[in-house]
Amino acid sequence: MKNKFFHIVVISLCVCGCALPQFSFKPGGGNGEEIDANSVQVDFFENNSTIGGAFLSASFTESLRDIMQAQTKLDLVDSKGDIQITGVISNYLVSPINIQAQSESAAQNRLKMNVSVSTYFKNNDSIGLNNSPFSAFVDYDASRDFTSIEEQLVEELNFQLTQDIYDKIFGGEW
C-alpha cells in the first residue's frame, strides 16, 4: 500500500510540475512587445528570374500562406491585413557542383532560389522588413532528369525559405 501511495504522489508531482509551452508573436529584434495584429495578408510573389516553371510563383506563395496559417493565430486575408507580406522571386538557377576530375562533368547540381520580402505592420511602422533577401538551395544528383524532380526540389526550397521568412518576421531567429 505504501508503494502504491508513493507512486501516486510522484506521478501527481510530475504531472502538476509540467506546463504546456506558451507562444506569442514577438517582433524580430524589437523590444519584446507582442505584435498587435489579427490578420496577415500574403500577396502573390511574382517570378522575376529568367527561368522557373509556371508553377513556381503559385507554389511559393501558397507555401508562405500555409506557414502563416499553420504557425500563427492570425487570420489569412486577401486585402487590408494587419501584417502585409509582399515580395518577388528574384533568382532561380541551376548550377553544377562537385565536378568530377576525369570527365569534367558534375556529379551534382545545385538548385538555388532567392526571394526578396517586404512587410508592413499596420499598427507599428517601426518594425518590418524592407526588400530583405532570403536564399535557399538544394543539391541533387546530376544524372537525374531535372524536369521530373523539379517540383519536389521546389517544395524543399519553399520549406526552407518560408520557415526563414516566418522566423525573421516573428522573431524566431535561432
C-alpha positions in Angstrom: 0.0 0.0 0.0 2.9 2.4 0.8 4.5 1.7 -2.5 1.2 2.5 -4.4 0.8 5.7 -2.4 4.4 6.7 -3.2 3.9 6.1 -6.9 0.7 8.2 -6.9 2.4 11.1 -5.2 5.4 11.0 -7.6 3.2 10.9 -10.7 1.0 13.7 -9.3 4.0 15.9 -8.7 5.4 15.2 -12.2 2.0 16.0 -13.9 1.5 19.2 -11.8 5.0 20.3 -12.5 4.6 20.1 -16.2 3.3 23.1 -18.2 2.4 23.5 -21.8 4.6 25.9 -23.7 3.1 29.3 -24.4 3.7 31.2 -27.6 3.2 34.8 -28.6 4.1 36.9 -31.6 7.2 39.0 -30.9 8.7 41.4 -33.4 12.1 40.3 -34.6 14.9 42.1 -32.9 12.5 44.5 -31.2 11.8 45.3 -27.6 9.8 42.1 -27.0 6.3 43.5 -27.1 3.6 41.4 -28.7 2.5 42.3 -32.2 -0.9 43.9 -32.2 -2.4 42.1 -35.2 -5.4 39.9 -36.0 -4.8 39.2 -39.7 -2.0 38.6 -42.2 -2.0 39.2 -46.0 0.4 37.4 -48.2 0.5 38.9 -51.7 1.4 36.9 -54.8 5.2 36.5 -55.2 5.9 37.1 -58.9 8.8 35.2 -60.5 11.3 37.8 -61.8 14.0 35.2 -62.6 14.9 34.2 -66.1 13.9 30.5 -65.6 11.5 28.6 -63.5 8.3 26.8 -64.3 4.9 28.5 -64.4 4.1 26.8 -61.1 7.0 28.5 -59.2 5.2 31.7 -58.1 2.0 30.0 -57.2 3.8 27.2 -55.3 6.0 29.6 -53.2 3.1 32.0 -52.5 0.9 29.1 -51.3 3.7 27.7 -49.1 4.1 31.1 -47.4 0.4 31.4 -46.9 0.3 27.8 -45.5 3.0 28.5 -42.9 1.2 31.7 -41.8 -1.9 29.7 -41.2 -0.2 26.8 -39.5 2.2 28.7 -37.2 0.2 31.8 -36.3 -3.1 32.5 -34.8 -3.7 35.2 -37.4 -6.5 35.1 -40.0 -5.3 34.9 -43.6 -6.9 37.7 -45.6 -6.8 38.8 -49.2 -6.5 42.6 -48.5 -6.1 45.1 -45.7 -4.2 42.7 -43.5 -2.7 44.0 -40.2 0.5 42.4 -41.4 1.2 42.6 -45.1 3.8 40.5 -46.8 5.0 41.3 -50.3 7.9 40.3 -52.5 9.3 38.7 -55.6 11.3 35.6 -56.5 14.4 37.4 -57.7 16.5 34.4 -58.8 16.1 30.8 -59.6 19.0 28.9 -61.1 20.7 25.6 -61.5 24.5 25.3 -61.3 26.9 22.4 -61.4 28.8 21.5 -58.2 31.1 18.6 -57.3 32.9 18.5 -60.7 34.5 15.1 -61.4 38.2 15.3 -62.3 38.3 12.7 -65.0 35.2 13.7 -67.0 34.8 17.4 -66.2 31.1 16.8 -65.7 29.2 17.5 -62.5 28.2 14.7 -60.2 25.7 17.0 -58.5 23.8 20.1 -59.4 22.5 22.8 -57.1 19.1 24.5 -57.4 19.1 27.8 -55.7 16.2 30.3 -55.2 16.3 33.8 -53.9 13.4 35.9 -52.8 13.1 39.5 -51.7 10.5 40.2 -49.0 8.9 43.3 -47.5 6.5 43.5 -44.7 4.2 46.3 -43.4 2.8 46.2 -39.9 -0.4 48.3 -39.8 -0.2 49.1 -36.1 3.6 49.6 -35.8 5.6 51.3 -38.6 8.9 50.8 -36.7 9.1 47.1 -37.4 9.2 45.1 -40.6 11.3 44.0 -43.5 12.2 46.2 -46.5 13.3 44.2 -49.5 15.1 41.7 -47.3 16.8 38.9 -49.2 16.3 35.2 -48.4 18.1 32.4 -50.1 18.0 28.6 -50.1 19.5 25.8 -52.1 19.1 22.1 -52.6 21.6 19.7 -54.2 20.6 16.8 -56.4 22.2 14.0 -58.4 23.2 15.5 -61.8 22.3 12.2 -63.6 18.6 12.7 -62.7 16.2 14.4 -65.1 15.6 17.9 -63.6 12.1 18.3 -65.0 11.0 15.1 -63.3 12.2 16.2 -59.9 11.8 20.0 -60.1 8.5 20.2 -58.2 9.9 18.1 -55.3 13.1 20.3 -55.2 11.0 23.4 -55.2 8.9 22.1 -52.3 12.2 21.7 -50.3 13.3 25.2 -51.2 9.9 26.6 -50.3 10.0 24.9 -46.9 13.4 26.4 -46.1 12.6 29.8 -47.4 9.1 30.2 -45.8 10.5 29.0 -42.4 13.3 31.5 -42.6 10.8 34.3 -43.5 8.5 33.3 -40.7 11.3 33.3 -38.2 12.5 36.7 -39.3 9.1 38.3 -39.2 8.0 36.9 -35.9 11.3 37.0 -34.1 12.1 33.3 -34.0 15.6 33.6 -35.3 17.6 30.8 -33.7 
